[in-house]
Amino acid sequence: MSKLDLAFAALADPTRRRIVAHLTRGETRVTDLARPFAMSLNAVSKHVKTLERAGLVRRTRRGREHFLKLRAQPLRDVADWTAQYERFWTRRLDALGGFLARQKESRDDRPQ
């Protein structure tokens, strides 16, 4: 599986997206990250491991504490990949807008 595939698979889950959103605020301990979730620490850890495998999260250990930090590069890769489709849809929507404008003009030009 490519890194992009792993990032999309990891981000497909709403819990993992919430974890990523939380990590945008900065580095945090795993136990603090798990607190707002209605699930066990073990369940949150499994989500974190998926994010780590995708390269979205980096874990460091200081003594007995595990800290998590968001890694931006995989998110940039996802954004770059989706940007090419944004251009595609923008062209399509521009074409649709032009078509609709021409249709309106032709209706406006018809005798009443």
Secondary structure, 3 states (H helix, E strand, C coil): CCHHHHHHHHHCCHHHHHHHHHHCCCCEEHHHHHCCCCCCHHHHHHHHHHHHHCCCEEEEEECCEEEEEECCHHHHHHHHHHHHHHHHHHHHHHHHHHHHHHHHHHHHHCCC
